[in-house]
């Protein structure tokens, strides 16, 4: 049985064409592609690529300035943070939440809108595998071109499960029996009618938005359309820790707000969502409130 796409590039000795991540003594990262006969240059000297070609992952190389660098293949979270960008990327902490809480499984049929630079596409493709289906929609051709190059560079070529369409999802969506839909866009509420027709009963809609106003309108619109269970909104934050002997404390910096996530399950056709038992606080909806699409 053949290996999944890209798997051969994740193990074994370094080969020509592999991505390499160097880590210097201060923990800084440098990523490049191995090419026979080339040299890697830093302000601390240089070394030939040939020194790494055929060497095992986890090797240490020294520059002409006698500075040691640890050589490893970049993890996908490292890769998406260093790859060329057209639009902002979905950060690894949010991509991990999407994979877990949108329940992305091997073989899943997934629709994605708002490809950006291809960060989330790479995470989704690795999760669904060669037997799944990811149909990504991106309205900007220049972003789509950058995303395609980034994804193919990571997997070592085109991924058999990926289809990329340039255009608006609500105007071009033709997929049916979709298991999961992920919307990373300014106005996901504009696509709810289209994706509700594509999703299978029990399927999951996941929206990624940046601001509280987008969050509020997305949640209220999902409730208003009436074919989803109660949406669940949240955000996540990461704080690293400094551990050095008896000095154990949180880092002064952390990865704070990057975006909000909302998930909701598709109901069976003709079913109305159960009334929420938890009532909103008095005054949450004024007398003149007419729903998220007012005005």
TILONU-838055 format. One record per residue (C-alpha): z, x, y. Coordinates in Angstrom, 2 decimals. Each point is the difference from the previous one (the first is absolute). Example, Ala and Ser with C-alpha at 12.3 -4.5 7.8 and 13.67 -1.06 7.14 Angstrom:
% TILONU-838055
[rec [7.80; 12.30; -4.50]],
[rec [-0.66; 1.37; 3.44]],
END
This chain:
% TILONU-838055
[rec [0.00; 0.00; 0.00]],
[rec [-0.98; 1.41; 3.40]],
[rec [2.66; 0.79; 2.56]],
[rec [0.53; -2.32; 2.97]],
[rec [-1.95; 0.90; 3.12]],
[rec [1.58; 2.96; 1.76]],
[rec [2.56; 0.76; -2.72]],
[rec [-1.60; 3.32; -0.98]],
[rec [0.45; 1.21; 3.58]],
[rec [3.76; -0.57; -0.17]],
[rec [0.89; 2.50; -2.74]],
[rec [-0.87; 3.43; -1.42]],
[rec [-0.92; 3.25; 1.78]],
[rec [-1.50; -0.13; 3.48]],
[rec [-3.77; -0.45; 0.03]],
[rec [-2.74; 0.28; 2.60]],
[rec [-0.02; -3.21; 2.03]],
[rec [3.71; -0.71; -0.48]],
[rec [2.18; -0.90; 2.96]],
[rec [2.84; 2.52; 0.43]],
[rec [3.14; -0.44; 2.07]],
[rec [1.73; 3.19; 1.12]],
[rec [3.64; -0.06; 1.06]],
[rec [1.26; 2.84; 2.21]],
[rec [3.60; 1.32; 0.15]],
[rec [0.82; -2.53; 2.76]],
[rec [-1.23; -2.96; -2.06]],
[rec [-3.22; -0.52; 1.94]],
[rec [-3.04; -1.23; -1.94]],
[rec [-3.63; 1.15; 0.13]],
[rec [-2.67; -1.84; -2.01]],
[rec [-3.46; 1.33; -0.85]],
[rec [-2.73; -0.20; -2.66]],
[rec [-0.54; 2.91; -2.40]],
[rec [-3.39; 1.72; 0.33]],
[rec [-1.09; 3.11; -1.86]],
[rec [-0.31; 3.05; 2.24]],
[rec [1.77; -1.59; 2.98]],
[rec [3.24; 1.09; 1.70]],
[rec [2.91; -2.00; 1.35]],
[rec [1.15; 1.28; 3.39]],
[rec [3.33; -0.51; 1.76]],
[rec [1.68; 1.72; 2.95]],
[rec [2.00; 1.84; -2.69]],
[rec [-3.06; 1.50; -1.70]],
[rec [-2.54; -1.16; -2.59]],
[rec [-0.63; -0.12; -3.74]],
[rec [-3.12; -0.71; -2.12]],
[rec [-0.49; -3.41; -1.61]],
[rec [-0.97; 1.86; -3.18]],
[rec [3.63; 1.02; -0.38]],
[rec [0.88; -3.64; -0.69]],
[rec [-3.08; -1.06; -2.00]],
[rec [1.10; -0.03; -3.65]],
[rec [3.68; 0.44; 0.91]],
[rec [2.57; -2.58; -1.14]],
[rec [1.29; -2.58; 2.46]],
[rec [3.30; 1.11; 1.50]],
[rec [-1.19; 3.58; 0.57]],
[rec [1.08; 2.11; 2.97]],
[rec [-2.54; 1.97; 2.03]],
[rec [0.60; 2.61; 2.69]],
[rec [-2.09; 0.54; 3.09]],
[rec [-1.02; 3.37; 1.39]],
[rec [3.06; -0.39; 2.25]],
[rec [2.23; -0.15; -3.13]],
[rec [1.01; -3.65; 0.58]],
[rec [0.48; -2.06; -3.18]],
[rec [-1.53; -3.48; -0.34]],
[rec [0.69; -2.47; -2.82]],
[rec [-3.26; -1.55; -1.27]],
[rec [-0.01; -3.53; -1.45]],
[rec [-2.44; -2.88; -0.12]],
[rec [0.89; -2.48; 2.76]],
[rec [1.60; -3.22; -1.16]],
[rec [-1.76; -3.15; 1.15]],
[rec [2.65; -0.57; 2.72]],
[rec [-0.68; 3.54; 1.25]],
[rec [-3.76; -0.48; -0.17]],
[rec [-0.13; -3.22; 2.05]],
[rec [2.09; 1.57; 2.77]],
[rec [-2.33; 3.01; 0.29]],
[rec [-3.42; -1.61; -0.50]],
[rec [-2.43; -0.68; 2.89]],
[rec [0.73; -3.25; 1.82]],
[rec [-2.07; -2.63; 1.72]],
[rec [2.82; -2.51; 0.26]],
[rec [3.74; 0.26; -0.59]],
[rec [0.91; 0.31; -3.69]],
[rec [2.34; -2.17; -2.04]],
[rec [2.93; 2.38; -0.45]],
[rec [1.16; 0.85; -3.53]],
[rec [3.29; -1.86; 0.41]],
[rec [-1.89; -3.22; 0.74]],
[rec [-2.67; 0.64; -2.64]],
[rec [2.77; 0.37; -2.58]],
[rec [1.56; -3.30; 1.10]],
[rec [-3.39; -1.71; -0.24]],
[rec [-0.62; 1.31; -3.52]],
[rec [3.46; -1.18; -1.11]],
[rec [0.47; -3.33; 1.78]],
[rec [-3.62; -1.11; -0.18]],
[rec [0.29; 0.87; -3.72]],
[rec [-3.23; 2.01; -0.18]],
[rec [-0.67; 0.48; -3.72]],
[rec [-2.55; 1.85; -2.13]],
[rec [-3.17; -2.06; -0.26]],
[rec [0.85; -2.23; 2.97]],
[rec [-2.72; -1.57; 2.13]],
[rec [0.94; 0.83; 3.58]],
[rec [-1.55; -0.77; 3.38]],
[rec [0.91; 2.17; 2.98]],
[rec [-0.91; -0.58; 3.65]],
[rec [0.41; 2.68; 2.65]],
[rec [-0.86; 3.24; -1.81]],
[rec [0.71; 2.29; 2.95]],
[rec [-0.10; 3.59; -1.26]],
[rec [0.26; -0.89; -3.70]],
[rec [3.68; 0.79; -0.58]],
[rec [0.97; -3.31; -1.62]],
[rec [-3.33; -0.19; -1.85]],
[rec [0.84; 3.24; -1.82]],
[rec [3.46; -1.27; -0.98]],
[rec [-1.43; -3.33; -1.19]],
[rec [-2.79; 1.61; -2.02]],
[rec [2.40; 2.33; -1.77]],
[rec [2.21; -2.98; -0.90]],
[rec [-2.71; -2.36; -1.28]],
[rec [-1.90; 2.71; -1.91]],
[rec [-3.62; 0.07; -1.08]],
[rec [0.19; -3.45; -1.63]],
[rec [1.21; -1.76; 3.15]],
[rec [-1.94; -1.12; 3.07]],
[rec [0.65; 0.84; 3.64]],
[rec [-2.30; -1.59; 2.56]],
[rec [0.77; 1.40; 3.45]],
[rec [-1.26; -1.48; 3.25]],
[rec [-0.19; 1.97; 3.25]],
[rec [-1.62; -1.37; 3.15]],
[rec [-0.70; 3.43; 1.53]],
[rec [-2.72; 2.08; -1.65]],
[rec [1.40; 3.29; 1.37]],
[rec [3.43; -0.68; -1.53]],
[rec [-1.62; -0.99; -3.31]],
[rec [-1.94; 3.27; -0.09]],
[rec [3.15; 2.08; 0.55]],
[rec [1.94; -2.04; -2.57]],
[rec [-2.71; 0.40; -2.63]],
[rec [-0.09; 3.77; 0.50]],
[rec [3.79; 0.27; -0.23]],
[rec [0.26; -2.10; -3.16]],
[rec [-2.86; 1.80; -1.75]],
[rec [1.42; 3.39; 0.96]],
[rec [3.32; -0.94; -1.62]],
[rec [-1.51; -1.34; -3.24]],
[rec [-2.75; 2.61; -0.19]],
[rec [-2.80; -2.53; 0.42]],
[rec [-0.66; -3.77; 0.17]],
[rec [2.64; -2.19; -1.69]],
[rec [-1.51; -2.50; -2.49]],
[rec [2.42; -2.77; 1.00]],
[rec [-0.69; 0.16; 3.75]],
[rec [-2.39; -2.04; 2.10]],
[rec [-0.01; 0.49; 3.78]],
[rec [-1.57; -2.61; 2.30]],
[rec [-0.52; 0.44; 3.74]],
[rec [0.72; -3.33; 1.72]],
[rec [2.68; -2.61; 0.61]],
[rec [1.79; -1.25; -3.08]],
[rec [-0.05; -3.66; 1.07]],
[rec [-3.79; 0.13; 0.40]],
[rec [-0.83; 2.03; -3.13]],
[rec [2.63; -0.79; -2.64]],
[rec [-1.73; -1.16; -3.15]],
[rec [2.49; 1.23; -2.63]],
[rec [1.70; -2.57; -2.21]],
[rec [2.93; 0.11; -2.43]],
[rec [1.66; 2.72; 2.06]],
[rec [3.49; 1.08; -1.09]],
[rec [1.16; 1.65; 3.24]],
[rec [-1.10; 0.05; 3.64]],
[rec [1.22; 2.65; 2.47]],
[rec [-0.72; -0.53; 3.71]],
[rec [0.51; 2.91; 2.40]],
[rec [-1.45; -1.40; 3.21]],
[rec [0.84; -1.29; 3.48]],
[rec [-0.28; -3.71; -0.83]],
[rec [0.53; -0.65; -3.72]],
[rec [0.55; -3.71; 0.70]],
[rec [-3.74; -0.30; 0.69]],
[rec [-0.71; 0.80; -3.67]],
[rec [2.54; -2.27; -1.68]],
[rec [-2.40; -2.84; -0.79]],
[rec [-2.53; 2.38; -1.56]],
[rec [2.48; 1.96; -2.11]],
[rec [1.84; -3.14; -1.15]],
[rec [-3.26; -1.12; -1.63]],
[rec [-0.52; 3.40; -1.68]],
[rec [3.54; 0.48; -1.36]],
[rec [0.96; -1.24; -3.46]],
[rec [3.10; -2.22; -0.30]],
[rec [3.00; 2.34; 0.02]],
[rec [-2.02; 2.70; 1.75]],
[rec [1.59; 1.99; 2.79]],
[rec [-0.98; 0.31; 3.64]],
[rec [1.40; 3.07; 1.78]],
[rec [-0.40; 0.50; 3.76]],
[rec [0.75; 3.19; 1.93]],
[rec [0.52; -0.46; 3.76]],
[rec [1.41; 2.18; 2.75]],
[rec [1.79; -2.24; 2.51]],
[rec [2.58; -2.79; -0.03]],
[rec [-2.45; -2.43; 1.62]],
[rec [-2.53; 0.66; -2.77]],
[rec [2.77; -0.38; -2.58]],
[rec [1.12; -3.36; 1.38]],
[rec [-3.50; -1.44; 0.17]],
[rec [-0.88; 1.27; -3.47]],
[rec [3.08; -1.54; -1.62]],
[rec [-0.35; -3.32; 1.82]],
[rec [-3.72; -0.18; -0.82]],
[rec [0.67; 0.59; -3.70]],
[rec [2.54; -2.85; 0.07]],
[rec [-2.38; -2.24; 1.92]],
[rec [-2.99; 0.38; -2.34]],
[rec [2.11; -1.59; -2.74]],
[rec [-1.32; 1.70; -3.15]],
[rec [2.46; 2.89; -0.19]],
[rec [3.65; 0.23; -0.98]],
[rec [2.49; 1.11; 2.66]],
[rec [-1.16; 3.34; 1.48]],
[rec [2.31; 3.02; -0.18]],
[rec [-0.08; 2.36; 3.03]],
[rec [1.70; 3.42; 0.17]],
[rec [-0.28; 3.61; 1.15]],
[rec [1.20; 3.27; -1.51]],
[rec [1.33; 3.23; 1.46]],
[rec [0.54; 3.45; -1.53]],
[rec [2.71; 2.48; 0.94]],
[rec [0.04; 3.42; -1.63]],
[rec [3.19; 1.96; -0.56]],
[rec [0.88; 3.61; 0.67]],
[rec [1.83; 1.53; -2.98]],
[rec [1.09; 3.64; 0.38]],
[rec [3.25; 0.96; -1.70]],
[rec [2.78; -2.02; 1.60]],
[rec [-2.27; -1.12; 2.84]],
[rec [-1.14; -3.40; -1.25]],
[rec [-1.20; -2.31; 2.77]],
[rec [-2.92; -2.24; 0.93]],
[rec [-2.92; 1.60; 1.81]],
[rec [-0.14; -0.56; 3.73]],
[rec [-3.50; -1.46; -0.34]],
[rec [-1.18; -2.82; -2.25]],
[rec [-3.12; -1.97; -0.81]],
[rec [0.82; -3.22; 1.82]],
[rec [-2.20; -2.96; 0.81]],
[rec [-3.63; 0.31; -1.06]],
[rec [-0.80; -3.63; -0.74]],
[rec [1.17; -3.32; -1.42]],
[rec [-0.97; -1.31; -3.44]],
[rec [-0.28; -3.63; -1.05]],
[rec [-0.65; -1.26; -3.52]],
[rec [-0.62; -3.55; -1.21]],
[rec [-0.97; -1.52; -3.38]],
[rec [-2.99; -2.34; -0.35]],
[rec [0.95; -3.47; -1.23]],
[rec [-2.02; -2.04; -2.47]],
[rec [-2.67; -2.21; 1.57]],
[rec [1.35; -3.31; 1.27]],
[rec [3.63; 1.16; -0.05]],
[rec [2.12; -0.19; 3.14]],
[rec [2.55; 2.77; 0.61]],
[rec [3.61; -1.12; -0.58]],
[rec [2.00; -0.71; 3.14]],
[rec [2.07; 2.97; 1.06]],
[rec [3.70; -0.62; -0.53]],
[rec [1.02; 2.59; 2.57]],
[rec [-0.50; -1.62; 3.37]],
[rec [-0.79; 2.03; 3.12]],
[rec [2.64; 0.43; 2.66]],
[rec [0.24; -2.72; 2.65]],
[rec [-2.45; 0.80; 2.76]],
[rec [-2.26; 2.17; -2.19]],
[rec [-2.74; -2.58; 0.61]],
[rec [-0.04; -1.62; 3.43]],
[rec [-0.99; -3.62; 0.60]],
[rec [-3.43; 1.09; 1.15]],
[rec [-0.70; 2.34; -2.94]],
[rec [-3.39; -0.78; -1.56]],
[rec [-0.33; 2.74; -2.60]],
[rec [-1.33; 3.58; -0.02]],
[rec [-3.50; -0.93; 1.16]],
[rec [1.04; -1.75; 3.20]],
[rec [-2.35; 0.79; 2.85]],
END
